[in-house]
C-alpha cells in the first residue's frame, strides 16, 4: 500500500527494509526524512542512513502528489477527512497532514500547500493486552475501561488485541467497534484487514457519536470499543452508552491518570467514576509498555 502513494525514490528506499518493523515515516518539505524502525533513524536511498546528510528529502511537489494518490486522485472526495488533518488508507495506514488551513465562515474548509506528513503504519501485535486482560473483566463481563497513553505509545494496537480476546474468548457475546479513522480494523470492502475477533461488528469510518448511538439502538452490543476520546461530543456519547448499560472501552491521550484528571473535558466522567479500570501505556520498554492497571479508586491492580 505504501508503494502506491509514496514517491518512487522513497518506495525504493523502503525495499531495503522489513516493513513489518516500520512504525512511522515523517516527511517534511526540504528536511531529512525520519523513520521509526525499532528506533529513530534517517531514511536514505538504500534504507537506513546514519547521517543527516545522507537522508532523503521530500519536495513540495512530491508531498502534494502523495496526498493526491492517497485520496485516490480525488481530494474532494476525501475532504471531510482532510479537514480533520488526516487521511486513512484502506490498509489502516494513517497520514497525519500539516499545511495551510483554509477557513470559510470561521470553519475549516480544507488544507492546502502541504508542508509535512506523518505516516503511521499499524501492526497487529498478538497478545500485547494479555497481562492486563484478567483485570478488565469478571464474571459479569467486561469492565468500563479507559486506555491512557501519549501519542504513539500503542493505544490502538492494545485495544485491537484486546478486542480479539474479548470476542474469541467469549467474554463479550457481541462486541462493536466504532472505528472512526479505520485504524483499528483497517476494513476494506466491509471486511477487517486486521483481525479483531469472530464475534465483532464494525462501523468503519463512522463518527463516534453516530456509531455509538445507532450501534446501541440497532446492534445490541454488550460492549463498544472506540479510539481517542477527545471532544465534548465524544464524552457525551460515552455517557449515553453508560446510561444504556453497554460497557465501553476507549482510549485517551494523556501521560498518566493524574495528567488526565487535569483535563476539564474529562472532569465529569472521572468524578462520577464511569470508568472502572484505567490502563496506562508508555514507550519506556518499547511501544505498548503496560505501566499498570488501576481501578476507579486509584488503587493499582497490576504494575508492569
Buried (B, 14 or more C-beta within 10 A) or exposed (E): BBEEBBBEEBEBBBEEBEEEEBBBBBBBBEBBBBBBBEEEBBBBEEBBBEEEEBBBBBEEEBBBBBBBBBBBEEBEEBBEBBBBBBBBBBBBBBBBBBBEEEEEEEEBEBBEEBBBBBBBBBBBBEEBBEBBBEBBBEEEEBBBBBBBBBEBBBBBBBBBBBBBBBBBEEBBEBBBBBBBBBBBBBBBEEEBBBBBBEBBBBBBBBBBBEBBBEBBEEBEBBBBBBBBBBEEEBBBBBBBBBEBEBBBBBBBBBBBBEBBEEEEBBEEBBEEEBBBBBBBBBEEEEBBBBBBBBBBEEEEBBEB
